[in-house]
Amino acid sequence: MPPHTLTLPKVMSADEVKPHRPTFARIFRTAIAENFSRFRNLSPQSKLMAVVKADAYGHGLLHCANLFSELGADSLGVGFVEEGIVLRRAGIRQPILVLGGIVGSQIDLFLEYDLDLTASSLYKLEAIEREARAAGKTARVQLKIDTGMNRIGQNFRTAESLLQAARNSKHVHVTGIYSHLATAEESDRSFAETQIARFMDVRELSRSIGFRDVEFHLANSAGAIRFPEARLDMIRPGLGLYGQHAANGLQREFPLLPAHQLVSEIVYIKGVRKGEGVSYNLRWTAPENVWVATVPVGYGDGYPRLLSNKASVLIGGKRYPIVGTVCMDQFMVNLGHDRHAVGEEVVLWGKQGDEEITLWELCDAAGFIPYELPIYLTGRVPRLFV
């Protein structure tokens, strides 16, 4: 494998999926496009950076990036330089901001692939200036200001030192100044409002120093929805583009279309008698004589073991509970007295008929957040982009 290459889950056509595995994820292109449109219409005066980090939140980095390019995204956001390199090698030409903290040894890669670096401290900025000068290039840089999340970024109280240094750097072109909201989705708006006020002060300071032709941005998906004053020059929706919210109640406020469905099929059915146990450690016992179906999905695919005896699936448009421990490669479902057949489709999350299992339902059952489950799916679960 060549250096600086990511191994991405395979995105297949419908004809390719079936010969490989009965388990795959359907990614709905129309849903993603509609969600993009809703965010664009939410803040038409702002530019839109489509965030595609972590394999586009488990939806397929290249396919989603190409779709957002077609839809007119002004720029793309990724987590690491390797993701940006993948996009550049695939022909993506939009500006790409690497949102994560930089490693000094990778600065030359940002320069080679024309990626925007995040300068989160004076030390990082000096390293970028030094590498760019040695290469005879000008680095595209965005300055990260920490307004209270305490992850990465120059503290807002000392932002002037970073701003002044960036202004004086000969081999740095500042394209943006940004921060990140820590609590935008929470019902208590107070800390988000504090962060917004701090960033507005930094924006005024930046302008007084001479930064006028840069983009100021702060709002993630929830921030763009709940805080119009935070939309500024650009919004940065991530999770929302894929139809999910960081807080369950936001769906009523700003409806989105889920874009991810995980499906499999029944591969085995057997009768289990009353009093008999199922799966490792026999953590479920049949209360009566029932039919139990086996589904070829497990924690080896990224379906969490924590959902043992907690989650349900859809078969024939009806809910059935997972029983016993989720295994590495399979789990079992209690069909009760209903008769089903080997080969029938099983939906682990998403819609089937009039029923739906939402990611939030699974998250509430096992203590996850909707970001996690699609990302947890491993490389042996192909993605079908439809």
C-alpha positions in Angstrom: 0.0 0.0 0.0 1.5 3.4 -0.9 2.1 5.9 1.9 -0.6 8.3 3.0 -3.4 6.1 1.6 -6.6 5.3 3.4 -8.3 1.9 3.1 -12.0 2.8 2.6 -15.0 0.5 2.9 -16.0 -0.6 -0.6 -18.9 1.2 -2.3 -20.6 -1.2 -4.7 -23.3 -1.3 -7.4 -26.4 -3.3 -6.7 -25.2 -6.1 -9.0 -21.9 -6.3 -7.1 -23.4 -6.3 -3.5 -25.4 -9.5 -3.7 -22.7 -11.9 -4.7 -20.5 -10.7 -1.8 -22.6 -10.6 1.4 -26.2 -10.5 2.3 -25.3 -7.7 4.7 -24.7 -4.2 3.4 -25.5 -0.5 4.0 -27.8 1.4 1.6 -26.8 5.0 1.3 -29.6 7.2 -0.2 -28.2 9.8 -2.5 -31.5 11.7 -2.8 -31.8 12.0 1.0 -28.3 13.5 1.2 -29.0 15.9 -1.6 -32.2 17.0 0.0 -30.5 17.6 3.4 -27.8 19.6 1.6 -30.6 21.7 0.0 -32.2 22.3 3.4 -29.0 23.6 4.9 -28.3 25.7 1.9 -31.8 27.3 2.1 -31.4 27.7 5.9 -28.6 30.2 5.3 -28.5 31.3 1.7 -26.3 34.3 2.4 -23.6 32.0 3.9 -21.2 29.7 2.1 -21.5 26.0 2.9 -18.6 23.7 3.9 -19.8 20.0 3.6 -18.0 18.0 6.3 -17.0 14.5 5.0 -14.6 13.4 7.7 -14.6 9.8 9.1 -15.6 8.4 5.7 -18.4 10.9 5.5 -19.7 9.8 8.8 -19.8 6.2 7.6 -21.6 7.1 4.3 -18.7 6.8 1.9 -16.0 9.6 1.6 -15.6 9.7 -2.2 -19.2 9.2 -3.2 -20.4 11.9 -0.8 -17.6 14.3 -1.7 -18.4 14.0 -5.4 -22.1 14.5 -4.7 -21.5 17.6 -2.6 -19.2 18.9 -5.4 -22.0 18.3 -7.9 -24.5 20.1 -5.6 -22.2 23.2 -5.3 -20.6 22.9 -1.9 -18.2 25.8 -1.5 -15.6 23.7 0.3 -15.2 20.4 2.0 -14.0 19.6 5.6 -12.0 16.5 6.6 -10.5 15.3 9.8 -7.0 14.3 8.7 -4.6 15.1 5.9 -4.9 11.5 4.5 -8.6 12.1 3.8 -7.8 15.3 1.9 -5.2 13.5 -0.1 -7.7 10.8 -1.1 -10.1 13.6 -2.3 -7.4 15.4 -4.3 -6.2 12.2 -5.9 -9.9 11.6 -6.9 -10.0 14.9 -8.7 -11.9 17.0 -6.2 -10.8 20.7 -6.7 -12.9 22.6 -4.1 -11.0 24.1 -1.2 -10.5 21.4 1.5 -9.9 22.3 5.1 -8.3 19.7 7.4 -10.1 20.4 10.7 -7.8 18.3 12.9 -4.6 19.3 14.6 -1.6 19.0 12.2 1.4 16.9 12.7 4.6 18.8 11.8 6.0 16.1 9.7 2.9 16.2 7.4 3.0 19.9 6.6 4.8 19.2 3.3 1.8 17.0 2.3 -0.6 19.9 2.9 1.5 22.0 0.6 1.8 19.3 -2.1 -1.9 18.7 -2.2 -3.1 22.3 -1.7 -5.0 21.6 1.5 -6.0 24.2 4.0 -4.1 23.7 7.3 -5.6 24.5 10.7 -3.1 26.6 12.7 -4.3 26.1 16.3 -1.4 27.8 18.1 1.5 30.2 17.5 3.9 27.2 17.6 1.9 25.5 14.8 1.8 28.7 12.7 5.6 29.1 13.0 6.1 25.5 11.9 3.8 26.1 8.8 5.7 29.3 8.0 9.0 27.6 8.2 8.1 24.6 6.0 6.4 26.8 3.5 9.4 29.1 3.2 11.7 26.1 2.7 9.4 24.8 0.0 9.1 28.2 -1.7 5.4 28.0 -1.4 2.5 29.9 0.3 0.5 27.8 2.7 -3.3 28.1 2.8 -4.1 28.4 6.5 -7.2 28.8 8.7 -6.7 30.0 12.3 -8.5 28.0 15.0 -9.7 29.9 18.0 -10.7 28.1 21.2 -13.8 29.9 22.6 -14.4 27.4 25.3 -14.4 23.8 24.1 -10.8 23.3 25.2 -9.8 20.8 22.5 -7.5 22.6 20.0 -7.2 26.2 19.2 -5.6 29.4 20.4 -7.4 30.6 23.5 -9.7 33.5 22.7 -8.0 35.5 25.5 -4.7 35.4 23.7 -5.9 35.3 20.1 -4.2 38.6 19.3 -0.7 37.0 19.4 -1.7 34.4 16.8 -3.5 37.0 14.6 -0.6 39.3 14.6 1.9 36.5 13.8 -0.3 35.3 11.0 -0.6 38.8 9.6 3.2 39.1 9.6 3.9 35.7 8.1 5.3 35.9 4.6 4.5 32.4 3.4 1.0 32.0 5.0 -2.2 33.0 3.3 -5.0 33.1 5.9 -8.3 32.0 4.2 -10.4 31.6 7.3 -10.8 32.0 11.1 -13.0 29.7 12.9 -14.1 28.1 16.2 -16.3 25.2 17.2 -19.5 25.1 19.4 -19.4 22.6 22.2 -23.1 22.6 23.2 -25.1 23.9 20.2 -27.6 21.0 20.4 -28.4 21.4 24.1 -31.6 23.0 25.4 -29.5 25.3 27.6 -28.4 27.9 25.2 -26.2 29.9 27.6 -22.7 28.5 26.9 -23.2 28.5 23.1 -24.2 32.1 23.4 -21.1 32.8 25.4 -18.9 31.1 22.7 -20.6 33.1 20.0 -20.0 36.4 21.9 -16.3 35.5 22.3 -15.9 34.6 18.7 -17.6 37.9 17.6 -15.0 39.7 19.7 -12.2 37.8 18.0 -13.8 38.7 14.6 -13.7 42.4 15.4 -10.1 42.1 16.7 -9.2 40.3 13.5 -10.7 43.0 11.3 -8.9 45.7 13.2 -5.6 43.9 12.6 -6.3 43.8 8.9 -8.1 40.5 8.2 -10.9 41.6 6.0 -10.9 39.1 3.1 -11.2 35.9 5.2 -14.2 33.7 6.0 -15.3 33.6 9.6 -17.2 30.4 10.5 -18.5 28.8 13.7 -21.7 26.9 13.1 -21.9 23.1 12.9 -25.2 21.5 12.0 -26.9 22.2 15.3 -25.4 25.7 15.5 -26.7 26.6 12.1 -30.1 25.4 13.0 -30.5 27.0 16.4 -28.3 30.1 16.3 -28.9 32.3 13.2 -26.3 34.8 14.6 -23.6 32.1 14.3 -24.0 31.4 10.6 -21.6 34.2 9.6 -19.7 33.8 6.3 -20.0 30.0 6.2 -21.8 27.1 7.9 -20.2 23.7 8.4 -22.9 21.0 8.5 -21.6 17.5 9.1 -24.0 15.0 10.7 -27.0 16.9 9.5 -26.1 16.3 5.9 -26.6 12.6 6.4 -30.0 13.0 8.0 -29.2 12.8 11.7 -29.2 15.3 14.6 -26.9 15.5 17.6 -30.0 15.9 19.8 -33.2 13.8 19.2 -35.6 16.8 19.6 -34.0 18.7 16.7 -35.8 16.5 14.2 -39.1 18.3 15.0 -37.5 21.7 14.7 -35.6 21.0 11.5 -36.7 17.7 9.7 -34.0 15.8 7.9 -34.1 12.6 5.8 -32.0 9.7 7.1 -29.6 8.6 4.5 -28.3 5.3 5.9 -30.0 1.9 6.1 -28.4 -1.3 7.3 -29.8 -4.5 5.9 -29.2 -8.2 6.0 -31.3 -11.3 5.6 -32.3 -14.5 7.4 -29.9 -17.3 6.9 -31.2 -19.9 9.3 -34.4 -20.6 11.3 -34.9 -23.1 14.0 -37.5 -24.0 16.7 -36.4 -23.2 20.2 -38.3 -24.9 23.0 -39.6 -23.2 26.2 -36.8 -22.9 28.8 -33.9 -23.3 26.3 -31.2 -20.6 26.1 -29.8 -18.8 23.1 -26.3 -17.6 22.2 -23.2 -17.2 24.4 -23.8 -17.4 28.1 -27.5 -18.2 27.5 -28.5 -14.7 28.4 -32.0 -15.2 27.0 -34.3 -18.1 27.6 -37.3 -18.8 25.5 -40.5 -18.1 27.5 -42.4 -20.5 25.2 -41.8 -22.6 22.1 -40.7 -20.1 19.4 -39.1 -19.7 16.1 -35.6 -18.1 16.2 -33.9 -16.7 13.1 -30.2 -16.2 12.6 -28.9 -13.0 10.9 -25.3 -12.9 9.7 -24.3 -9.6 11.4 -22.3 -9.2 14.5 -19.8 -7.0 16.3 -17.2 -8.0 13.7 -19.3 -5.9 11.3 -19.5 -3.0 13.8 -23.0 -3.9 15.2 -22.5 -3.4 18.9 -22.6 -6.2 21.4 -24.2 -3.8 23.8 -27.4 -4.1 21.8 -27.8 -7.7 22.9 -31.3 -8.2 24.2 -32.0 -4.5 23.7 -32.6 -3.9 20.0 -35.1 -4.9 17.5 -35.0 -5.5 13.7 -37.7 -5.3 11.0 -38.8 -8.4 9.0 -41.7 -8.1 6.7 -42.5 -4.7 8.0 -42.8 -5.9 11.6 -40.6 -5.5 14.7 -38.9 -8.5 16.2 -36.5 -8.5 19.2 -32.8 -9.5 19.1 -32.4 -12.3 21.7 -29.3 -13.5 23.4 -25.8 -12.1 23.0 -24.8 -10.5 19.7 -21.9 -12.7 18.4 -18.9 -11.6 16.3 -20.6 -12.7 13.0 -24.3 -13.2 13.8 -27.2 -12.6 16.1 -30.6 -14.2 16.7 -34.1 -12.9 16.5 -37.2 -14.1 18.2 -39.9 -14.6 15.6 -42.4 -15.9 18.1 -45.0 -18.0 16.3 -44.6 -16.1 13.0 -43.4 -18.0 10.0 -40.7 -16.4 7.8 -38.3 -17.8 5.3 -34.6 -18.0 4.8 -33.6 -15.2 2.5 -36.1 -12.6 3.7 -34.7 -9.1 4.2 -33.9 -7.9 7.7 -33.5 -4.2 8.4 -31.3 -3.4 11.4 -31.9 0.4 11.1 -33.9 2.4 8.7 -37.4 1.9 7.2 -39.2 -1.2 6.0 -42.8 -0.8 5.0 -44.5 1.6 7.5 -42.1 0.7 10.3 -38.8 2.4 11.1 -35.9 1.7 13.5 -34.1 5.0 14.0 -30.5 5.4 15.1 -31.7 7.4 18.0 -33.8 4.4 19.2 -30.6 2.2 19.2 -28.6 5.0 20.8 -31.1 5.3 23.6 -31.0 1.6 24.2 -27.2 1.3 24.5 -25.8 4.8 25.3 -24.5 5.7 21.9 -24.9 8.9 19.8 -26.0 8.8 16.2 -22.5 9.7 15.0 -21.2 6.4 16.1 -23.2 3.5 14.6 -22.6 4.1 10.8 -19.0 4.9 11.5 -18.5 1.7 13.5 -19.4 -0.5 10.5 -16.3 -2.3 9.4 -14.8 -2.7 6.0 -16.5 -6.1 5.5 -19.9 -4.3 5.2 -20.1 -3.0 1.6 -21.9 0.3 1.0 -24.6 0.5 -1.8 -25.0 4.1 -3.0 -28.5 4.4 -4.5 
